[in-house]
Structures are given as structure tokens and as C-alpha cells.
Amino acid sequence: MSAIAYLNFDGISEQVIEFYSEALNANEVKKVKFKDLPQDPNYPLPENELNMIMESSMEFAGGKIMLSDLLPSMKRVTGELVKGNNVLISLVIDDKQKLEQYFNNLSVGGNVMMPLSNTPWSSCFGMLVDKFGVSWKFNSDADKFLDKVISNNK
């Protein structure tokens, strides 16, 4: 299990990745754009959102940061992105029972933004804001997803 700082940006993640990876001397950088995933014909993304970063990670000095762009269409769920609410904690755990336990515990008195569910990028993913206003992402297999999409697009 790991707890990872997760940063959201408003369409500038590509620039952030370039800056942080150089500034932090990252030894591994992974990124997936929304266009790298099969699109749902019922909910096609506008052209300007396809090149945004869906998920990325960079490893440096024994640590890791993950980040992505918040799609304009997602703002109705998450609210407007402002400096201060663009940081959240991402729990990456392969044990789905443990992931569900943490999700349920942290949701008490909070607000579930997305219940735990199977998504194209994870077999178990969810989001919530706890009762203290801290945003959390839960993911059972984030690294496997990034590796798979990157290798499929080579």
C-alpha cells in the first residue's frame, strides 16, 4: 500500500510534468492522455480535452507524485479547481477489501464524489471528500493501468 500526493490541474499538467520532472530530477515519468483510452461513444470528449493528461506519475528520490488534468466536464462533480483544492491523497492498494474498508471509514461524515466501482482505468476506483474537507482517491491498480496503456501506445 502507498499513500501518494495527487495533484489536479486545469489543463496545464503537461507543463507541470515537464517542470517537476526536471526540477526534481525524476528517474521515471509515466503519462496517459485521455485520447490514449477508448472513448465512450455515448460520452465523447471534446477535441480540446483529448490531449489533457488523464493520469501520470513521476518517481524521484524514493518518492512519487501523481497528477492529472481536471476535465471541464468533471467540474460539475468536483467543483471549480482553485489553488488549494487541487491537492488530494491517493491510496493505491491491491487489496480491495482493505481499500473498501478505508473508503467506508473515511466517508463517515464526508461526501462521496464517486462510489467505489470498476472503471476503464481501475478494477476498483472511488473518490470522496472527508469530513475535514480533505479529498481522497482510492485505486486498486493505478500503476498497472499506466504501464498497460503506455505499452499499448508504443
N, C-alpha and C positions, 0 to 999 in steps of 0.2 A: 504494500500500500504506500501511496505517497500523497502528500498534500502539496499542491503546486499553485503558485501565484498565477492567476489568469487575467489577462488584460484585454479589454474590448476597446476598439477604436472606431471612429466614424469615417471609414473608407480610406484610412491612411496606413493600414497595417504593413503594406509593402515597404513604405518608407521607414516605419518603426523597426521592422525586421532588419533592414539594411543597417540602420544606425546602431541598434542594440548589438547585433552580431559582431560588428566591428568594435564598438566601444567595450564590449565585454569579452572580446576575443573568443567568441563561441567556437567550440570544436565540432558541433553538429547542429545543423539548421534543417528543419523539415517544414514544408508548407504545402497546403492544398487549397486550391481556389474553388469557388462554387461551381465553376464550369467543368472541373475535374470529376464531378459526380453526375450520375444520370439524373436528368431533370424530370420532375413530375409533370406530365402534360396537363394535369388539372390545375397546377400552380406554377406556371412558367415564370422564371425570374426575368426581370427586365435586363436588357443588354448591359447596362451600367453596373449591375450587381454581380454579373457572372465572373468578372475579374477580381472581385473582392476576395480577401482571404477568409476561407471557411474555418480553417484551424491550422495552427502552426506551433512549433516548439523549437526552442533553442537550448542547448546544453552548454554550460560554461562553469568552470571552477567547481565541479562537483554538484552544481545546482541546475535548475531548469525553470524556464518561464514558458508559458503558453499564451498565445494571443490570437485574436480574430477580429474581423470587421463585423460590426453590428449592421445588418441589412436594414435599410429604411423601412421595409415591410415588417420587420420584427419589432419596431419601436412601439407598435400598438400593444405588444405583450410586455416588453421590458421597460417601456417609458423612454423618454429622451435621454440620450447619452450626454453626460456632462462630466467634467473633470471631478473626480471624487467617487462617482458611481461606476467608473469603468474598471474597477479592480474587484475581483472576486476570488474565492478559493475553489480550486478544482480538486475533488477527491477522486483518484484513479485507483480502483480496487477490482481485481478479478473475481473476488468472492462476492457474488450477487446478493447473498443473504446478508452479509455484513454491510454491503452498500445500502440495501434496503433498510436495515436497522438504523444506520447513521441518518439516512434521509428522513425516516419517520421521527427519529429523536429530534433532529434539527428543525423539523417543520412545525413542531408544537408551538403555537402562538405566533407562527410566522405566516408567510404567504407562498403557497406552491405555485410557481410560474409554469412549470411543465412537470406533470407526474412522471415517475419512472416508467420508461417504455422502450420498446425496441425501435431503433431508428436506422436510417441507412448508414450512419457512422458509428453506431454502437449497439450492442445487444441489450444494453441497459443504461439509459441516459435520463437525467432529470435535472431540474433547476428549481431553486427556492430562494427566498429571502427570509432569513431567520428573524426572530422577534426583536433583535437588536439592529436590524437593518443591514446585516452582512449578507451579501449574495454568495450562493454556493452552486457549483456544478458537480454532478455525480456522473461518473463514466466508468464502465467496466472494462473497456478495452481501447482506450484512445490511441495508444502507441501502435497497436496492431492495425488500426484503421489508417493512420498516417502512412505507415510502411506499405500497406497494401495499395493504397491509391497512388502513392509515389511510384512504386514499382510497376503498376499497370500503365502509367502515363509515360514511361521511358521509351 
